[in-house]
Amino acid sequence: MSGQRNEGNQGALWPAPLRGKNPVTARVLIPGSKSVTNRALVLAALADSPSILRRPLISRDTTLMKNGLVAMGIGATDELVNGEHQWHISPGSLTGPAFVDVGNAGTVMRFLPPVAALAKGIISFDGDPRSHERPLAPVIRALEELGVEIDHQQRYCLPLVVNGVGELRGGEIDIDASVSSQFLSALLLIGPATLKGITARHIGGALPSMPHIEMTVAMLRDFGAEVEVDLERNIWRVHPSRLHGQDLVIEPDLSNAAPFLSIAMICGGSITIGDWPTPTTQPGDQLRSILATMGADISLNDQGLTLIGTGTIHGIDIDLHDVGELTPALAALAALADSPSHLRGIGHLRLHETDRLAALTREINALGGNVTEEETALHITPAPLHGGIFHTYDDHRLATAGAVIGLTTPGIEVENIATTSKTLPDFPGLWSSLIA
């Protein structure tokens, strides 16, 4: 497994709040979507006029994206209006020299090198040690085929240097995005700013997380781009065009709703997630049908999405290929269910912040669970769990999964709960306020 336990840092342990089978009644507002925020930042940077992003997610990943764009010459200010953040993004000339810290953010390490290809000058990229292990080659190869000079020491990974000439011709490109849909989104997002547009054809295996591709296309169109999609041939065409600044309200991050909805699933009672968007392209919207299958009663109205749980969870047999980011929370629920579960189509999760399949198997089994790991699946048979340290491998979704298990399992201590700041500011405070 790529991620490592921090055996020497066990002082940084968070006692997961225990609630047991005591029903909860709560309403919670989930911070903005990371996926929407980071796509909006890129599109706003490439627009012909300023944008306002209302209720953006303010987290490590989105701050890294914003700071990376600022380093390349984009203007960005934060204004607090009636207690809500507004980011004002002003397009500017993309220029180097500049340094971009990608942290361990997949969207930043994959979306910003193509943006840098539009710049004039040297743009350097580096990040956390784990970022050097995460796949980037398809993006690098695609840019090189489009004529971009990139120094990566023939390793096709971070760190790297993009030497831009101030414009990019664009054209037709084949790309294998079977490991991450972000490879394809990265090219589509810069399409309007190229001289000839981008025609990208996906080659290789099935595309993971198709909803994220649909999100990219929808947001390109919202900013004024002309996009053609041919799903039969796996071809996306983005025409050269001027993007227009937008006044955009960022949707709440529906994937981050998973652990909070789990509270009512496990403890009983009801949880309402306010401002649940409809319609939406977010993969997290599939929580409605998934959790209903696992025993919840779910309703959606103008106030938000309400889940009523009984405290009894049913196992599930499901392909999560399109919604892999939900896997850690669902695995935690499956470990507490009344029948076995089979989570399939999730091999691409081995290349995220850590190898999530190996990590979930190791950590749940260490607490007395019964998880069998296959290359692309997890098979979970519920078993009595006991307390212990839940290691997170610097992975925010592992951390929230540990919190979920700790709802009814005494003595769970989650390592490095602070890693949740990647997408959820002050998760411990919000979680504790709902469990108390």
C-alpha positions as CSV (number, residue, x, y, z in Angstrom):
1,M,0.0,0.0,0.0
2,S,1.4,3.4,-0.9
3,G,0.2,5.2,2.2
4,Q,2.0,4.5,5.4
5,R,0.8,4.4,9.0
6,N,2.2,7.2,11.1
7,E,3.2,4.8,13.9
8,G,5.4,7.5,15.5
9,N,2.7,10.1,15.5
10,Q,0.0,8.4,17.6
11,G,-0.2,11.4,19.9
12,A,-2.3,13.0,17.1
13,L,-5.2,10.8,17.9
14,W,-8.8,12.0,17.9
15,P,-11.3,10.0,20.1
16,A,-14.2,9.4,17.8
17,P,-17.4,10.6,19.6
18,L,-19.6,7.6,20.6
19,R,-23.4,8.0,20.3
20,G,-24.6,4.4,20.2
21,K,-28.2,3.6,19.2
22,N,-29.5,7.0,20.4
23,P,-31.5,8.6,17.6
24,V,-30.4,12.0,16.3
25,T,-32.4,14.9,14.9
26,A,-30.2,17.4,13.2
27,R,-29.9,19.7,10.2
28,V,-26.5,20.5,8.7
29,L,-25.1,22.6,5.9
30,I,-22.3,21.0,4.0
31,P,-19.5,23.2,2.7
32,G,-19.2,23.8,-1.0
33,S,-18.1,21.2,-3.5
34,K,-14.4,20.8,-4.1
35,S,-15.0,19.5,-7.6
36,V,-17.2,22.5,-8.6
37,T,-15.0,25.1,-6.8
38,N,-11.8,24.0,-8.5
39,R,-13.4,23.7,-11.9
40,A,-15.0,27.2,-11.4
41,L,-11.6,28.6,-10.4
42,V,-10.0,27.4,-13.7
43,L,-12.8,28.6,-15.9
44,A,-13.0,32.0,-14.1
45,A,-9.2,32.4,-14.6
46,L,-9.6,31.8,-18.4
47,A,-12.7,34.0,-18.8
48,D,-12.8,37.5,-20.5
49,S,-14.3,39.2,-17.4
50,P,-14.3,38.8,-13.6
51,S,-16.3,36.2,-11.8
52,I,-17.7,35.9,-8.3
53,L,-17.7,32.5,-6.7
54,R,-20.2,32.4,-3.8
55,R,-20.0,29.9,-1.0
56,P,-16.8,28.3,-2.3
57,L,-15.2,25.4,-0.5
58,I,-12.4,26.9,1.6
59,S,-10.1,24.0,2.2
60,R,-6.5,22.9,1.5
61,D,-7.2,21.7,-2.0
62,T,-9.2,24.7,-3.2
63,T,-6.7,27.1,-1.6
64,L,-3.9,25.4,-3.4
65,M,-5.8,25.7,-6.7
66,K,-6.5,29.4,-6.1
67,N,-2.9,30.1,-5.0
68,G,-1.6,28.3,-8.0
69,L,-3.6,30.5,-10.4
70,V,-2.5,33.6,-8.5
71,A,1.1,32.6,-8.9
72,M,0.5,32.5,-12.6
73,G,-1.0,36.0,-12.7
74,I,-4.7,35.6,-11.9
75,G,-6.3,38.0,-9.4
76,A,-8.2,36.6,-6.4
77,T,-9.7,38.3,-3.4
78,D,-11.9,36.9,-0.6
79,E,-14.8,38.9,0.7
80,L,-17.1,38.0,3.6
81,V,-20.7,39.0,3.0
82,N,-23.4,38.1,5.6
83,G,-21.1,35.5,7.0
84,E,-20.5,33.8,3.6
85,H,-17.3,33.8,1.6
86,Q,-17.2,35.2,-1.9
87,W,-14.2,34.8,-4.1
88,H,-13.7,37.5,-6.7
89,I,-11.6,36.1,-9.6
90,S,-10.0,38.5,-12.1
91,P,-8.5,37.1,-15.2
92,G,-5.0,38.2,-16.2
93,S,-2.0,37.3,-18.4
94,L,-0.7,33.9,-17.5
95,T,3.1,34.4,-17.0
96,G,6.1,32.8,-15.4
97,P,8.4,32.3,-13.6
98,A,6.1,30.9,-11.0
99,F,6.0,28.0,-8.6
100,V,2.8,26.0,-8.0
101,D,2.4,23.8,-4.9
102,V,-0.1,21.0,-5.7
103,G,-0.1,19.5,-2.2
104,N,-1.7,16.1,-2.7
105,A,-4.7,17.5,-4.7
106,G,-5.5,15.5,-7.8
107,T,-7.4,18.3,-9.4
108,V,-4.5,20.8,-8.9
109,M,-1.8,18.5,-10.1
110,R,-3.9,17.6,-13.2
111,F,-5.7,20.8,-14.1
112,L,-3.0,23.4,-13.6
113,P,-0.2,22.0,-15.9
114,P,-2.5,22.4,-18.9
115,V,-3.3,26.0,-17.7
116,A,0.4,26.6,-17.4
117,A,0.8,25.5,-21.0
118,L,-1.2,28.6,-22.0
119,A,1.3,30.8,-20.0
120,K,4.4,32.5,-21.2
121,G,7.4,31.5,-19.2
122,I,8.5,28.8,-16.8
123,I,6.0,27.3,-14.4
124,S,7.3,24.8,-11.8
125,F,5.1,22.2,-10.1
126,D,5.7,20.1,-7.0
127,G,3.8,18.8,-4.0
128,D,3.6,16.4,-1.1
129,P,5.7,13.2,-1.3
130,R,2.6,11.2,-2.2
131,S,1.9,13.5,-5.2
132,H,5.1,12.1,-6.8
133,E,3.4,8.6,-6.8
134,R,0.1,9.6,-8.2
135,P,-0.6,9.1,-11.9
136,L,0.0,12.1,-14.2
137,A,1.5,10.6,-17.3
138,P,-1.6,10.8,-19.6
139,V,-1.8,14.6,-19.0
140,I,1.9,15.1,-19.6
141,R,2.0,13.0,-22.8
142,A,-1.1,14.8,-24.1
143,L,0.4,18.2,-23.6
144,E,3.7,17.1,-25.2
145,E,1.8,15.8,-28.2
146,L,0.2,19.3,-28.4
147,G,3.7,20.8,-28.6
148,V,4.2,21.9,-25.0
149,E,7.8,21.6,-23.6
150,I,7.7,19.9,-20.2
151,D,10.7,18.9,-18.1
152,H,9.9,15.8,-16.0
153,Q,13.2,14.0,-16.2
154,Q,11.5,11.3,-18.3
155,R,9.6,10.2,-15.3
156,Y,6.2,11.5,-16.4
157,C,5.3,12.5,-12.9
158,L,5.9,15.3,-10.4
159,P,8.0,17.4,-9.9
160,L,7.8,19.0,-13.4
161,V,8.4,22.3,-15.2
162,V,6.2,23.6,-18.0
163,N,7.8,26.0,-20.4
164,G,5.0,27.9,-22.1
165,V,5.1,30.2,-25.1
166,G,2.0,32.2,-24.3
167,E,-0.4,30.2,-26.5
168,L,-1.4,26.7,-27.3
169,R,-2.6,25.6,-30.7
170,G,-4.8,22.7,-29.4
171,G,-6.0,20.1,-31.8
172,E,-6.9,16.4,-31.7
173,I,-5.5,14.2,-28.9
174,D,-6.0,10.6,-27.7
175,I,-5.9,10.1,-24.0
176,D,-6.3,7.1,-21.7
177,A,-8.4,8.4,-18.8
178,S,-9.3,5.0,-17.4
179,V,-7.3,5.6,-14.2
180,S,-8.8,9.1,-13.6
181,S,-11.5,11.1,-15.3
182,Q,-9.5,14.2,-14.2
183,F,-7.1,13.5,-17.1
184,L,-9.8,14.2,-19.6
185,S,-11.3,17.1,-17.7
186,A,-7.9,18.8,-17.5
187,L,-7.7,19.0,-21.3
188,L,-11.4,20.0,-21.8
189,L,-11.1,22.9,-19.4
190,I,-8.4,24.6,-21.4
191,G,-10.1,23.9,-24.8
192,P,-11.8,27.3,-25.2
193,A,-8.5,29.1,-24.6
194,T,-6.6,27.2,-27.4
195,L,-6.3,28.4,-31.0
196,K,-8.0,25.3,-32.5
197,G,-9.9,24.0,-29.6
198,I,-9.4,20.5,-28.1
199,T,-10.8,17.3,-29.5
200,A,-10.1,14.5,-27.0
201,R,-10.8,10.9,-27.6
202,H,-10.7,8.5,-24.7
203,I,-8.9,5.3,-25.4
204,G,-8.5,2.4,-23.0
205,G,-10.8,0.9,-20.4
206,A,-14.0,2.2,-19.0
207,L,-14.0,5.9,-17.8
208,P,-14.3,6.1,-14.0
209,S,-16.6,8.7,-12.5
210,M,-18.5,9.8,-15.6
211,P,-20.5,12.3,-13.5
212,H,-17.3,14.3,-13.1
213,I,-16.9,14.5,-16.9
214,E,-20.5,15.6,-17.2
215,M,-19.8,18.2,-14.5
216,T,-16.9,19.5,-16.6
217,V,-19.0,19.7,-19.7
218,A,-21.9,21.5,-17.9
219,M,-19.6,24.1,-16.3
220,L,-17.8,24.8,-19.6
221,R,-21.2,25.5,-21.2
222,D,-22.2,27.6,-18.2
223,F,-19.2,29.8,-18.9
224,G,-20.1,30.1,-22.6
225,A,-18.1,27.3,-24.2
226,E,-19.4,25.2,-27.1
227,V,-18.9,21.5,-26.3
228,E,-19.9,18.5,-28.5
229,V,-20.1,15.1,-26.9
230,D,-20.1,11.8,-28.8
231,L,-20.3,9.0,-26.1
232,E,-20.5,6.3,-28.7
233,R,-17.1,7.1,-29.9
234,N,-15.8,8.5,-26.6
235,I,-15.0,11.9,-28.2
236,W,-15.3,15.3,-26.6
237,R,-14.9,18.5,-28.7
238,V,-14.4,21.9,-27.1
239,H,-14.4,24.7,-29.6
240,P,-12.2,27.8,-29.3
241,S,-14.3,30.5,-27.7
242,R,-14.4,33.3,-25.2
243,L,-15.4,32.3,-21.8
244,H,-17.5,34.9,-19.8
245,G,-17.2,35.6,-16.2
246,Q,-20.0,34.3,-14.0
247,D,-21.7,35.0,-10.7
248,L,-21.9,31.5,-9.4
249,V,-23.2,29.9,-6.2
250,I,-21.1,26.8,-5.5
251,E,-23.2,23.7,-4.7
252,P,-22.6,21.9,-1.4
253,D,-20.3,18.9,-1.7
254,L,-22.6,15.9,-1.8
255,S,-19.9,13.4,-1.4
256,N,-19.1,15.0,1.9
257,A,-22.7,14.4,3.0
258,A,-22.0,10.7,3.1
259,P,-20.6,10.5,6.7
260,F,-23.2,12.9,8.0
261,L,-26.1,10.9,6.5
262,S,-24.5,7.8,8.1
263,I,-25.2,9.2,11.5
264,A,-29.0,8.6,11.2
265,M,-28.3,5.3,9.3
266,I,-26.3,4.0,12.3
267,C,-27.9,5.7,15.3
268,G,-31.5,6.1,14.0
269,G,-33.4,9.4,13.7
270,S,-33.1,12.0,11.0
271,I,-30.5,14.1,9.3
272,T,-31.3,16.9,6.9
273,I,-28.7,18.2,4.5
274,G,-29.7,21.7,3.7
275,D,-29.6,23.2,0.2
276,W,-29.3,19.8,-1.6
277,P,-29.1,20.8,-5.3
278,T,-31.4,19.5,-7.9
279,P,-30.6,18.9,-10.6
280,T,-26.9,18.3,-10.2
281,T,-24.0,16.5,-11.9
282,Q,-22.3,15.7,-8.6
283,P,-21.7,11.9,-8.2
284,G,-22.7,12.3,-4.5
285,D,-26.3,12.7,-5.6
286,Q,-26.4,8.9,-6.0
287,L,-26.3,8.6,-2.2
288,R,-30.1,9.0,-2.4
289,S,-30.6,5.7,-4.1
290,I,-27.7,3.9,-2.5
291,L,-28.7,4.7,1.1
292,A,-32.3,3.9,0.4
293,T,-31.3,0.5,-0.8
294,M,-29.4,0.1,2.5
295,G,-32.5,0.8,4.5
296,A,-33.0,4.6,4.8
297,D,-36.2,6.6,4.1
298,I,-35.1,9.6,2.0
299,S,-37.1,12.6,0.9
300,L,-36.1,15.8,-1.0
301,N,-37.7,19.2,-0.9
302,D,-36.9,22.9,-0.9
303,Q,-35.4,22.6,2.6
304,G,-32.9,19.9,1.6
305,L,-32.5,16.2,1.7
306,T,-33.8,14.4,4.8
307,L,-32.7,10.8,5.7
308,I,-34.6,8.9,8.3
309,G,-32.8,5.8,9.6
310,T,-33.8,3.0,11.9
311,G,-30.4,2.0,13.1
312,T,-30.5,-1.1,11.0
313,I,-28.4,-1.1,7.9
314,H,-28.8,-3.6,5.0
315,G,-25.8,-4.9,3.0
316,I,-25.5,-4.0,-0.6
317,D,-24.1,-5.4,-3.8
318,I,-23.2,-2.4,-6.0
319,D,-20.8,-1.2,-8.7
320,L,-19.3,2.1,-7.5
321,H,-17.2,2.7,-10.6
322,D,-18.9,6.1,-11.2
323,V,-19.0,7.1,-7.5
324,G,-15.8,5.7,-6.1
325,E,-15.3,8.6,-3.7
326,L,-18.3,7.3,-1.7
327,T,-16.6,4.0,-1.0
328,P,-14.9,4.7,2.4
329,A,-18.2,5.9,4.0
330,L,-20.1,3.0,2.4
331,A,-17.5,0.5,3.6
332,A,-17.9,1.8,7.1
333,L,-21.7,1.4,6.9
334,A,-21.2,-2.1,5.4
335,A,-19.1,-3.1,8.3
336,L,-22.0,-2.3,10.6
337,A,-24.7,-3.8,8.5
338,D,-27.0,-6.8,9.0
339,S,-25.8,-8.7,6.0
340,P,-22.7,-8.9,3.7
341,S,-21.9,-6.2,1.1
342,H,-20.0,-6.3,-2.1
343,L,-18.5,-3.0,-3.4
344,R,-17.3,-3.4,-6.9
345,G,-15.7,-1.5,-9.8
346,I,-13.4,0.5,-7.5
347,G,-9.9,-0.6,-8.6
348,H,-9.1,3.1,-9.5
349,L,-9.2,4.0,-5.8
350,R,-5.8,2.3,-5.3
351,L,-4.3,5.5,-6.9
352,H,-5.9,8.1,-4.8
353,E,-4.5,9.8,-1.7
354,T,-3.6,6.3,-0.6
355,D,-4.6,2.8,-1.8
356,R,-8.1,3.1,-0.4
357,L,-9.0,-0.6,-0.9
358,A,-5.9,-1.8,1.0
359,A,-6.3,0.8,3.7
360,L,-10.0,0.1,4.3
361,T,-9.3,-3.6,4.5
362,R,-6.4,-3.2,6.9
363,E,-8.1,-0.8,9.2
364,I,-11.5,-2.4,9.4
365,N,-10.0,-5.9,9.9
366,A,-7.7,-4.5,12.7
367,L,-10.9,-3.6,14.6
368,G,-12.3,-7.1,14.3
369,G,-14.0,-6.7,10.9
370,N,-14.2,-9.2,8.0
371,V,-13.1,-7.5,4.8
372,T,-11.8,-9.4,1.8
373,E,-9.9,-7.4,-0.8
374,E,-9.8,-8.1,-4.5
375,E,-8.1,-6.0,-7.2
376,T,-11.3,-4.0,-8.0
377,A,-13.7,-4.9,-5.1
378,L,-14.2,-5.1,-1.4
379,H,-16.3,-7.9,0.2
380,I,-17.5,-7.0,3.7
381,T,-19.1,-9.4,6.1
382,P,-20.3,-7.7,9.3
383,A,-18.6,-8.8,12.4
384,P,-18.4,-7.5,16.0
385,L,-16.0,-4.5,16.1
386,H,-13.8,-3.3,19.0
387,G,-11.9,-0.2,19.8
388,G,-8.5,0.7,18.4
389,I,-6.5,3.2,16.3
390,F,-8.0,3.9,12.9
391,H,-5.1,4.9,10.7
392,T,-5.9,7.3,7.9
393,Y,-2.7,7.5,5.7
394,D,-3.2,11.3,5.3
395,D,-6.5,10.5,3.4
396,H,-9.5,12.6,4.3
397,R,-12.1,10.0,3.4
398,L,-10.4,7.4,5.5
399,A,-10.6,9.8,8.4
400,T,-14.3,10.3,8.1
401,A,-14.8,6.6,7.7
402,G,-13.2,6.1,11.1
403,A,-15.5,8.6,12.6
404,V,-18.5,6.7,11.2
405,I,-17.4,3.4,12.7
406,G,-16.8,5.2,16.0
407,L,-20.5,6.2,16.3
408,T,-21.4,2.8,17.8
409,T,-17.9,1.2,18.4
410,P,-16.4,2.3,21.7
411,G,-12.7,3.3,21.8
412,I,-12.1,4.3,18.2
413,E,-9.2,6.7,17.9
414,V,-8.8,8.3,14.5
415,E,-5.2,9.2,13.5
416,N,-4.6,12.7,12.0
417,I,-8.2,13.8,11.9
418,A,-6.8,17.2,10.6
419,T,-6.4,15.6,7.2
420,T,-10.2,16.2,6.7
421,S,-9.4,19.9,6.1
422,K,-8.6,18.8,2.6
423,T,-12.3,19.1,1.8
424,L,-14.1,19.7,5.1
425,P,-13.1,22.7,7.2
426,D,-13.4,21.9,10.9
427,F,-14.9,18.4,10.5
428,P,-14.2,17.5,14.1
429,G,-16.1,20.5,15.4
430,L,-19.1,19.9,13.1
431,W,-19.2,16.2,13.8
432,S,-19.0,16.6,17.5
433,S,-21.8,19.2,17.5
434,L,-24.1,16.7,15.8
435,I,-23.1,13.7,18.0
436,A,-23.3,15.5,21.4
